[in-house]
């Protein structure tokens, strides 16, 4: 994330060491070696990790990072991707620059942040060595970390396996009326993406029919 350098820690180092994938960079554009980045990060002492992944996953990244780099604390800030997008915009408008590393389940966010000049270019060796080129931005501004499956879950207390829906279209069966819960796309990047994919595959009228299921 492009931030004033005064008192700010190195986001590029954090992205490399934590291997968080989708990330934002710090403002400095000059090339710095790993040793220099590590020294500055330890001087600053902490890194803020804004993310929308499962809390357990974020905490495991935090613990692994802190174990590998003693003396650098990771502050985990977890929320829905769309909430994080709003939060970062509000913070920037107010001159607040807290985020160092950012993960979002909505890849479009990084396109917007790059256009706004908030992302610094940095490609960790692990990405160039092990990632397919199609999974990261050529300039090194962001990279893909994960892929998520969005499936239909059911409560085994009330639904037996042989009675469970086998597809999204099965949810339109009248027997499921009033028994379905769907997350709102304005909160979650994962839900936004899955909603788009379902609409692309089944048409928007599917959701109009689903709405009739209450």
C-alpha positions in Angstrom: 0.0 0.0 0.0 1.5 3.4 -1.0 1.9 5.2 2.3 4.1 8.0 3.7 7.4 6.4 4.6 8.0 8.2 7.9 7.6 5.7 10.7 6.1 3.1 8.4 7.3 -0.4 8.1 8.3 -2.3 5.0 5.2 -3.9 3.5 7.2 -5.4 0.7 9.3 -7.5 3.2 6.2 -8.6 5.0 4.6 -9.8 1.8 7.7 -11.8 0.9 8.2 -13.4 4.3 4.6 -14.2 5.1 3.9 -15.4 1.5 0.5 -14.0 1.7 0.1 -13.7 -2.0 -2.4 -11.0 -2.7 -0.6 -8.0 -1.2 0.0 -4.3 -1.1 3.5 -2.7 -1.1 5.1 0.1 0.7 6.0 3.4 -0.9 9.7 3.2 -1.5 10.6 2.3 -5.0 14.3 1.7 -4.8 15.6 -1.8 -4.7 16.4 -3.2 -1.3 18.0 -6.5 -0.5 16.4 -9.1 1.9 19.0 -8.2 4.6 18.1 -4.5 4.5 14.4 -5.2 4.5 14.7 -7.6 7.4 16.8 -5.1 9.4 14.3 -2.3 8.8 11.3 -4.6 9.6 12.9 -5.6 12.9 13.5 -1.9 13.8 9.9 -1.1 13.2 8.9 -4.2 15.1 5.4 -5.0 13.7 3.3 -5.5 10.6 -0.4 -5.1 10.1 -2.1 -7.9 8.1 -5.5 -7.0 6.8 -7.2 -10.1 5.5 -10.5 -11.9 4.7 -9.4 -15.5 5.1 -10.5 -17.9 7.8 -9.3 -16.7 11.2 -7.5 -20.0 11.8 -5.6 -19.6 8.6 -4.6 -16.0 9.4 -3.5 -17.0 12.8 -1.3 -19.8 11.4 0.3 -17.3 9.0 0.9 -15.0 12.0 2.5 -17.7 14.1 4.7 -19.1 11.3 5.9 -15.6 10.4 6.7 -14.6 14.0 8.5 -17.9 14.5 10.6 -17.4 11.4 11.3 -13.7 12.1 11.6 -13.2 15.9 11.1 -9.7 17.1 8.5 -8.8 14.4 4.9 -8.9 15.6 2.0 -9.5 13.2 -1.3 -7.7 14.0 -4.1 -9.6 12.3 -7.1 -7.6 11.2 -9.8 -9.9 9.8 -13.1 -8.9 8.2 -15.1 -9.5 5.0 -13.4 -8.5 1.8 -15.9 -5.8 0.9 -15.6 -4.4 4.5 -11.9 -4.3 4.1 -12.2 -2.4 0.8 -14.4 0.2 2.5 -12.2 0.4 5.5 -9.0 1.0 3.4 -10.8 3.7 1.4 -12.0 5.5 4.5 -8.6 5.2 6.2 -6.9 6.7 3.2 -9.4 9.5 2.9 -8.6 10.3 6.6 -4.9 10.1 6.2 -4.6 6.9 8.2 -2.1 4.3 6.9 -2.3 1.2 9.1 -2.3 -1.6 6.6 1.0 -3.2 5.5 -0.2 -6.5 3.9 -3.6 -7.0 2.5 -5.5 -10.1 1.4 -8.9 -9.9 -0.4 -11.1 -12.5 -1.7 -12.2 -10.1 -4.4 -9.4 -9.9 -7.0 -10.9 -6.8 -8.5 -9.9 -4.8 -5.4 -6.3 -5.1 -6.5 -7.0 -3.7 -9.9 -8.6 -0.6 -8.3 -5.8 -0.2 -5.7 -3.2 -0.5 -8.5 -4.9 2.2 -10.5 -5.0 4.4 -7.4 -1.2 4.0 -7.0 -1.5 2.3 -3.7 0.5 -0.8 -4.6 4.3 -1.1 -4.6 6.0 -3.6 -6.9 7.7 -6.5 -5.2 8.1 -10.2 -6.3 9.4 -12.6 -3.7 11.6 -15.4 -5.0 9.0 -18.0 -4.0 6.5 -16.5 -6.4 8.7 -16.2 -9.4 10.1 -19.7 -8.8 6.9 -21.6 -8.0 3.9 -19.6 -9.3 2.6 -19.8 -12.8 2.9 -16.4 -14.5 -0.8 -16.3 -15.0 -1.3 -16.2 -11.2 0.4 -12.9 -10.5 0.5 -9.4 -11.9 3.5 -9.0 -14.3 4.7 -5.9 -12.5 4.7 -7.6 -9.1 1.9 -5.6 -7.6 -0.2 -8.5 -6.5 -0.4 -12.3 -6.8 -3.0 -15.0 -6.2 -2.8 -16.8 -2.9 -5.8 -19.2 -2.9 -8.8 -20.5 -4.7 -12.1 -21.1 -2.8 -14.8 -23.6 -3.3 -18.3 -22.4 -2.6 -20.6 -25.4 -2.0 -24.0 -26.1 -0.7 -23.8 -27.1 3.0 -26.6 -28.6 5.0 -27.4 -29.4 8.6 -27.1 -33.1 9.2 -29.4 -32.8 12.2 -32.3 -32.1 9.9 -31.3 -33.4 6.5 -30.1 -36.9 5.7 -27.3 -37.3 3.1 -29.6 -39.1 0.6 -32.1 -36.2 0.9 -29.5 -33.3 0.6 -29.4 -31.0 -2.4 -27.0 -32.3 -5.1 -26.8 -29.0 -7.0 -27.7 -25.3 -6.8 -30.8 -25.9 -8.9 -32.0 -28.5 -6.4 -32.5 -25.5 -3.9 -35.5 -24.5 -6.1 -37.4 -27.5 -4.9 -40.5 -26.3 -2.9 -39.5 -28.5 0.0 -36.6 -26.1 0.8 -38.8 -23.0 1.0 -38.0 -20.9 4.1 -35.0 -23.2 5.0 -32.2 -21.6 3.0 -29.6 -19.0 4.1 -27.3 -17.2 1.6 -24.6 -14.7 2.5 -24.8 -11.2 1.0 -22.3 -10.3 -1.7 -21.7 -6.8 -0.3 -20.0 -8.3 2.7 -17.9 -11.2 1.4 -15.6 -11.3 -1.7 -16.0 -15.0 -1.8 -19.8 -14.7 -1.9 -19.6 -11.9 -4.5 -17.4 -14.2 -6.7 -19.6 -17.2 -6.3 -22.7 -15.2 -6.9 -21.2 -14.0 -10.2 -20.2 -17.5 -11.2 -23.7 -19.0 -10.5 -25.4 -16.1 -12.4 -23.0 -16.8 -15.3 -23.7 -20.5 -15.3 -27.5 -20.5 -14.5 -28.6 -16.9 -15.4 -29.8 -14.1 -13.1 -33.3 -15.5 -13.1 -32.0 -18.3 -11.0 -31.6 -15.8 -8.1 -35.1 -14.4 -8.7 -36.5 -17.9 -8.4 -34.3 -18.5 -5.3 -35.7 -15.3 -3.7 -39.1 -17.0 -4.1 -37.8 -19.7 -1.8 -37.6 -17.1 1.0 
